[in-house]
Amino acid sequence: MTEQRSAIVSGGSMGGLFSGFALYQHGWDVNVFEQTAGELKSRGAGIVAQPSMLRYMEEHDIISDGEITTETNRREYLNRDGSVERKFADSMTFTSWDAVYRHLRGAFPDDRYRMGYEVVGVEQHGESVTVEFADGTEKRADLLVVAEGGQSDTRKQLLAEPSPEYAGYVAWRGLIDEEAASGNLIEAFENTFVFYEGENELILGYLIPGPDGETSRGNRRLNWVWYDNVRDRDRLKELLTDSRGIEHEFSVPPGELREDVSGQLHEKANADLPDCFSKVVTTTPKPFVQTIYDLSVPKMAFDRVCLLGDAAFVARPHTAAGTAKAAEDGISLADALGNDEITSALENWEETRLEAGERLVSEGIRMGESYMDPN
Ligand SMILES: Cc1cc2nc3c(=O)[nH]c(=O)nc-3n(C[C@H](O)[C@H](O)[C@H](O)COP(=O)(O)OP(=O)(O)OC[C@H]3O[C@@H](n4cnc5c(N)ncnc54)[C@H](O)[C@@H]3O)c2cc1C
């Protein structure tokens, strides 16, 4: 009988949970460590549900067929006055970050998901890897999966370069509970993926399930994303300083925008956007902001340690594939490891995943530059 192999996963979001789940399915003794101590909430909002990710979740009974998704069957591009400039048939499937997270968490053994553990150091020695946590404790395993997202500190220990590169624009985002939406606001988005393209700005909106994946009318949420050019670094710094005066590097979470920043957002919405979108933006209870940046690593495998998901490649959200990429990285990792020797299996896995990551980042840059003037 072969001995059970052990893995530590650093980061308990999409990449961490998909890889943890897939490794567990393949018989690994796996533990996921997430630095956040409380519930991981409001991390993201709506996401396009890529078929590969949904298929995996259905095949592994994480969700049942059609669960946690909403659909649209047409796209509409609006004029500034709110009339429809063009429309066409287009099928899209959406879900939400929290619904995917909660279902994955529910399917992964609770005693193997540890919160409040920040990985601060990594050391490899021949046949194993030792991880040090912020509280000074250490754990040893055969494999370390680094799924720490775009700002991963462990990546910085493994690779001096690269660092995330700001793309010159931000995404304002928000959610409105269908129940709380005023008047006929939701109607414009029923079965419809709605866009407005202004000069150097793009806003889009669609309905997503509730936080537990609820899809019935009244329980869904309206999700919007507004891309906005912010080239001036001082202005960026101002936007990223929250209501407590804390300056963030990449995003200000829901509910923490400064009042003057929310006020400016509302003013700009009223000045720039068609009526239905300005209503959406100005009635969103907790808008938030994320900077858009690009990140590509030259290497994902380091003997017994690997980087995956956003810790390795951050593709602009226009690709709508960051979550699916994190899922595919994790699922393919477990498949590639099989019963093979770890370091060579990681090298083989790296070859295909590097290519997939590079392709997606380039696609995101191309798409972003077609909407937003990079200069
Ligand atoms: C505006 C916008 C729209 C988007 N839209 C979509 C979309 O439609 N579809 C889509 O698929 N994707 C979308 N994305 C991208 C998607 O959110 C990410 O690709 C995805 O969340 C990456 O998952 P991850 O697990 O790799 O990283 P993250 O979700 O960033 O998670 C990393 C986790 O690691 C933890 N962590 C970090 N450091 C440590 C440490 N040292 N020790 C322990 N834990 C640690 C963090 O707390 C965090 O929970 C969008 C992104 C943006 C900004």
The ligand as a Tripos MOL2 file, in Angstrom:
@<TRIPOS>MOLECULE
LIG
   53    58     1     0     0
SMALL
NO_CHARGES

@<TRIPOS>ATOM
      1 C1        -13.7980   43.6330  -10.9710 C.3       1 LIG1
      2 C2        -13.5250   42.1730  -10.9880 C.ar      1 LIG1
      3 C3        -14.4500   41.3350  -11.6190 C.ar      1 LIG1
      4 C4        -14.1950   39.9720  -11.7000 C.ar      1 LIG1
      5 N1        -15.0940   39.1990  -12.3660 N.ar      1 LIG1
      6 C5        -14.8410   37.8920  -12.5040 C.ar      1 LIG1
      7 C6        -15.7410   37.0550  -13.2550 C.ar      1 LIG1
      8 O1        -16.7730   37.4620  -13.7940 O.2       1 LIG1
      9 N2        -15.4250   35.7600  -13.3580 N.ar      1 LIG1
     10 C7        -14.3030   35.2450  -12.7860 C.ar      1 LIG1
     11 O2        -14.0720   34.0370  -12.9230 O.2       1 LIG1
     12 N3        -13.4390   35.9850  -12.0800 N.ar      1 LIG1
     13 C8        -13.6600   37.2900  -11.9310 C.ar      1 LIG1
     14 N4        -12.7610   38.0480  -11.2400 N.ar      1 LIG1
     15 C9        -11.5030   37.4230  -10.7450 C.3       1 LIG1
     16 C10       -11.6740   36.5170   -9.5350 C.3       1 LIG1
     17 O3        -12.2260   37.2560   -8.4700 O.3       1 LIG1
     18 C11       -10.2710   35.9320   -9.1190 C.3       1 LIG1
     19 O4         -9.6250   35.4570  -10.2650 O.3       1 LIG1
     20 C12       -10.4070   34.7440   -8.1480 C.3       1 LIG1
     21 O5        -11.0420   35.1520   -6.9590 O.3       1 LIG1
     22 C13        -8.9900   34.1890   -7.7840 C.3       1 LIG1
     23 O6         -9.0530   33.2630   -6.7300 O.3       1 LIG1
     24 P1         -7.7540   32.9270   -5.8540 P.3       1 LIG1
     25 O7         -8.2000   31.9050   -4.8510 O.co2     1 LIG1
     26 O8         -6.6130   32.6170   -6.7280 O.co2     1 LIG1
     27 O9         -7.3650   34.2860   -5.1140 O.3       1 LIG1
     28 P2         -8.1820   35.1650   -4.0780 P.3       1 LIG1
     29 O10        -9.6630   35.0540   -4.3270 O.co2     1 LIG1
     30 O11        -7.5660   36.5070   -4.0860 O.co2     1 LIG1
     31 O12        -7.9060   34.4780   -2.6600 O.3       1 LIG1
     32 C14        -6.6680   34.4050   -2.0170 C.3       1 LIG1
     33 C15        -6.9080   33.9730   -0.5780 C.3       1 LIG1
     34 O13        -5.6600   33.7220    0.0680 O.3       1 LIG1
     35 C16        -5.6730   34.2810    1.3680 C.3       1 LIG1
     36 N5         -4.2680   34.5390    1.7300 N.ar      1 LIG1
     37 C17        -3.4270   35.4600    1.1910 C.ar      1 LIG1
     38 N6         -2.2040   35.3820    1.7380 N.ar      1 LIG1
     39 C18        -2.2670   34.3930    2.6500 C.ar      1 LIG1
     40 C19        -1.3010   33.8390    3.5400 C.ar      1 LIG1
     41 N7         -0.0400   34.2910    3.5720 N.pl3     1 LIG1
     42 N8         -1.6820   32.8190    4.3600 N.ar      1 LIG1
     43 C20        -2.9610   32.3280    4.3250 C.ar      1 LIG1
     44 N9         -3.9210   32.8430    3.4960 N.ar      1 LIG1
     45 C21        -3.5670   33.8350    2.6620 C.ar      1 LIG1
     46 C22        -6.5100   35.5480    1.2040 C.3       1 LIG1
     47 O14        -7.0270   35.9980    2.4410 O.3       1 LIG1
     48 C23        -7.6000   35.0520    0.2430 C.3       1 LIG1
     49 O15        -8.7050   34.4940    0.9200 O.3       1 LIG1
     50 C24       -13.0030   39.4030  -11.1080 C.ar      1 LIG1
     51 C25       -12.0880   40.2390  -10.4410 C.ar      1 LIG1
     52 C26       -12.3480   41.6130  -10.3800 C.ar      1 LIG1
     53 C27       -11.3490   42.4950   -9.6880 C.3       1 LIG1
@<TRIPOS>BOND
     1     1     2 1
     2     2     3 ar
     3     2    52 ar
     4     3     4 ar
     5     4     5 ar
     6     4    50 ar
     7     5     6 ar
     8     6     7 ar
     9     6    13 1
    10     7     8 2
    11     7     9 ar
    12     9    10 ar
    13    10    11 2
    14    10    12 ar
    15    12    13 ar
    16    13    14 ar
    17    14    15 1
    18    14    50 ar
    19    15    16 1
    20    16    17 1
    21    16    18 1
    22    18    19 1
    23    18    20 1
    24    20    21 1
    25    20    22 1
    26    22    23 1
    27    23    24 1
    28    24    25 2
    29    24    26 1
    30    24    27 1
    31    27    28 1
    32    28    29 2
    33    28    30 1
    34    28    31 1
    35    31    32 1
    36    32    33 1
    37    33    34 1
    38    33    48 1
    39    34    35 1
    40    35    36 1
    41    35    46 1
    42    36    37 ar
    43    36    45 ar
    44    37    38 ar
    45    38    39 ar
    46    39    40 ar
    47    39    45 ar
    48    40    41 1
    49    40    42 ar
    50    42    43 ar
    51    43    44 ar
    52    44    45 ar
    53    46    47 1
    54    46    48 1
    55    48    49 1
    56    50    51 ar
    57    51    52 ar
    58    52    53 1
@<TRIPOS>SUBSTRUCTURE
     1 LIG1         1 GROUP 0 **** ****
